[in-house]
Amino acid sequence: MLRNRSLLSGLGFGVILGALLLQLMNAAGHSGGLPPAEQAPQPEELDMKQLKETAAQYYQLFEKGETVYTQQQVDELLAQRLQEEKDRHAAELAAQAAARPDTIIYVAKGQEVWQVGEMLVKSGLIAERKDFEDKMYAKRLHNKMVPGAHAFKESMELDQIIAELTGR
C-alpha cells in the first residue's frame, strides 16, 4: 500500500484541482465574464432593407411570388424532364434509323462464304459469322452466291439475307 501512496495522492490532487477549475469556469460564465453581445435592434426600428439584411443572417429569404420547391418536388421534376429527354432522344434515333440508307455489300466472283460472312458482321447486319456459314452449308448454298452488289436493310433476318445473296 505504501508503494502506491504517491500514485494515489497524485490522483487525489488531480481530481481536486480539476473540480476547482470546473467551478472557476462555471462562475466566470454566469457572472458575465465574457463581453456582452451587441444588443440587436428591434424590428420596428429598422426599415425594410435593414430588416431583410438582419433576417438573412439567420434565415433564407424568398420573395412573395417566388416558387420554392421541396427536395421531393425537385426530384420528381428532374425525373420527369429526364424521361422527356429520353423519349425525345429515342424518337430522334428512330427517325435517323428510318432515314438511313440501305447497306450495300459487293460480292465478288469466287468469294468464299466466310469472306461474305465477315463483311456482313462488319456492316452490322448479322451478329455471328459462324451462324451464317452454318446455315449456308446446311442449305447447300455456299457456292450459289450471286456476284454483284446486294442491298440490305438493317432489320433483315438471316434467311432474308441468304435469299438476297443467292437470288432465291
Summary of the structure (lengths in Angstrom):
residues: 168
radius of gyration: 42.7
end to end distance: 111.0
largest distance: 113.0
contacts: 323
relative contact order: 0.07
helix: 60%
strand: 6%
